Amino acid sequence: MKKSILILSVALLSLSANAQHDHASDAAENATSKQMAPMFEDKNMGLAYTSYIQLKEALVASETKGAATAAAGLQKSLAAVSNSKSALGEAAKVAKAATLDDQRKAFVGLSNEMTALVKGSKLSMGTIYLDYCPMAKGSWLSNSKEIQNPYYGSKMLSCGSVKETIE
């Protein structure tokens, strides 16, 4: 009887230790997979880029209202960025779009303009990925290598590939 209890105790301790080990491994993996947002030398460009990412994430999540709100915020941010007239016009198209499909169509032009602005700015730290979806014939900027397609959302979330790395 004592032998059985001892064996059971050792088995439970072993399982408990293994579960703790896996938990620690998962936490470390999550910490390294989440990348730090890039920072720009121009603070206003950094704010505009952050607003753009919020818009992209709303489109990924297929949130029409969230995308409209983020596009309006992007317009405000872009107003303080030099050479942003074209991007401002494209952001306005996204903000005024009535449907999610129209927002996504307008996002193609906005992404092209934001890419030009980002490439013309200096990063003080971090990396930006330029992703491309052949189905949508559109690009977008991202903080991570993981593809999260704003043009199709959950229908084709991983459609696309990293075309360029901006550092």
C-alpha positions as CSV (number, residue, x, y, z in Angstrom):
1,M,0.0,0.0,0.0
2,K,2.8,2.4,0.9
3,K,4.6,1.5,-2.3
4,S,1.5,2.4,-4.3
5,I,1.1,5.8,-2.6
6,L,4.8,6.5,-3.2
7,I,4.5,5.6,-6.9
8,L,1.4,7.7,-7.3
9,S,3.0,10.7,-5.5
10,V,6.1,10.5,-7.7
11,A,3.9,10.3,-10.8
12,L,1.9,13.4,-9.8
13,L,5.0,15.4,-9.0
14,S,6.5,14.4,-12.3
15,L,3.3,15.6,-14.2
16,S,3.2,18.8,-12.2
17,A,6.8,19.6,-12.9
18,N,6.3,18.9,-16.6
19,A,3.3,21.2,-16.8
20,Q,5.2,24.0,-15.2
21,H,8.0,23.5,-17.7
22,D,5.7,23.7,-20.6
23,H,4.0,26.8,-19.2
24,A,7.3,28.6,-18.9
25,S,8.3,27.5,-22.4
26,D,5.0,28.9,-23.8
27,A,5.5,32.2,-22.0
28,A,9.0,32.6,-23.4
29,E,7.8,31.7,-26.9
30,N,5.0,34.3,-26.7
31,A,7.4,37.0,-25.5
32,T,9.7,36.5,-28.4
33,S,7.0,36.2,-31.1
34,K,5.5,39.6,-30.2
35,Q,7.8,42.2,-31.8
36,M,8.2,45.7,-30.6
37,A,6.5,48.3,-32.7
38,P,8.9,50.3,-34.8
39,M,9.8,53.8,-33.8
40,F,10.4,56.8,-36.2
41,E,12.7,59.7,-35.8
42,D,9.8,61.9,-36.7
43,K,7.2,61.6,-33.9
44,N,4.3,62.6,-36.1
45,M,5.2,59.9,-38.6
46,G,5.2,57.4,-35.8
47,L,1.7,58.5,-34.7
48,A,0.5,58.2,-38.3
49,Y,2.0,54.7,-38.7
50,T,0.4,53.6,-35.4
51,S,-3.0,54.8,-36.7
52,Y,-2.4,53.0,-39.9
53,I,-1.7,49.7,-38.1
54,Q,-4.9,50.2,-36.0
55,L,-6.8,50.6,-39.3
56,K,-5.1,47.5,-40.8
57,E,-6.0,45.5,-37.6
58,A,-9.7,46.6,-37.8
59,L,-9.8,45.4,-41.4
60,V,-8.2,42.1,-40.5
61,A,-10.9,41.7,-37.9
62,S,-13.6,42.7,-40.4
63,E,-14.8,45.6,-38.2
64,T,-16.4,48.2,-40.4
65,K,-17.0,50.7,-37.6
66,G,-13.5,50.2,-36.1
67,A,-11.9,50.7,-39.6
68,A,-13.9,53.9,-40.1
69,T,-12.8,55.2,-36.7
70,A,-9.2,54.3,-37.3
71,A,-9.2,55.9,-40.7
72,A,-10.5,59.1,-39.2
73,G,-7.7,58.9,-36.6
74,L,-5.2,58.3,-39.3
75,Q,-6.4,61.5,-41.1
76,K,-5.8,63.5,-38.0
77,S,-2.3,62.0,-37.6
78,L,-1.4,62.5,-41.2
79,A,-2.3,66.2,-41.1
80,A,0.9,66.8,-39.1
81,V,3.2,64.7,-41.4
82,S,5.0,66.5,-44.3
83,N,4.4,65.3,-47.8
84,S,1.3,63.4,-46.7
85,K,-1.3,65.1,-48.9
86,S,-1.8,62.0,-51.1
87,A,-2.0,59.6,-48.1
88,L,-4.5,62.0,-46.4
89,G,-6.8,61.8,-49.5
90,E,-6.6,58.0,-49.5
91,A,-7.3,57.8,-45.7
92,A,-10.4,60.0,-46.4
93,K,-11.6,57.4,-48.9
94,V,-11.4,54.7,-46.4
95,A,-13.1,56.8,-43.7
96,K,-16.0,57.7,-46.1
97,A,-16.4,54.1,-47.4
98,A,-19.9,52.7,-46.6
99,T,-19.1,49.0,-46.6
100,L,-16.2,46.8,-45.5
101,D,-15.5,45.8,-49.1
102,D,-15.3,49.5,-50.1
103,Q,-12.9,50.1,-47.1
104,R,-10.7,47.3,-48.2
105,K,-10.6,48.5,-51.8
106,A,-9.6,52.0,-50.6
107,F,-7.0,50.5,-48.3
108,V,-5.0,49.5,-51.4
109,G,-4.3,53.1,-52.4
110,L,-3.7,54.1,-48.8
111,S,-1.2,51.4,-48.3
112,N,0.7,52.4,-51.3
113,E,0.9,56.0,-50.1
114,M,1.8,55.0,-46.5
115,T,4.6,52.8,-47.9
116,A,6.0,55.8,-49.7
117,L,5.9,57.8,-46.5
118,V,7.4,55.1,-44.4
119,K,10.3,54.6,-46.9
120,G,10.9,58.3,-47.0
121,S,11.1,58.4,-43.2
122,K,13.9,57.2,-40.9
123,L,13.3,54.5,-38.4
124,S,15.1,55.0,-35.1
125,M,14.4,51.3,-34.1
126,G,12.4,48.3,-35.2
127,T,11.5,46.7,-38.5
128,I,8.5,47.1,-40.8
129,Y,7.4,44.4,-43.2
130,L,5.8,45.1,-46.6
131,D,3.4,42.3,-47.3
132,Y,1.6,41.5,-50.5
133,C,-1.5,39.6,-51.4
134,P,-1.7,38.5,-55.1
135,M,-5.5,37.8,-54.8
136,A,-6.2,41.4,-53.7
137,K,-3.4,42.8,-55.8
138,G,-2.6,44.9,-52.8
139,S,0.2,45.5,-50.3
140,W,0.2,46.5,-46.6
141,L,2.6,47.4,-43.9
142,S,3.0,45.2,-40.8
143,N,5.0,45.0,-37.5
144,S,5.5,41.2,-37.8
145,K,6.5,38.6,-40.4
146,E,3.2,36.8,-39.7
147,I,0.7,37.4,-42.5
148,Q,-2.6,38.8,-41.4
149,N,-4.4,39.8,-44.6
150,P,-6.6,43.0,-44.2
151,Y,-8.2,42.5,-47.6
152,Y,-9.9,39.2,-46.8
153,G,-9.8,38.9,-43.0
154,S,-10.7,35.5,-41.7
155,K,-11.7,34.2,-45.2
156,M,-8.0,34.1,-46.2
157,L,-6.1,35.4,-43.2
158,S,-2.7,34.0,-44.2
159,C,-2.9,34.8,-47.9
160,G,0.2,36.7,-48.9
161,S,3.8,37.0,-48.3
162,V,6.5,39.4,-47.1
163,K,7.9,41.2,-50.1
164,E,10.2,43.6,-48.4
165,T,11.8,44.4,-45.0
166,I,12.1,48.1,-44.1
167,E,14.7,48.9,-41.4
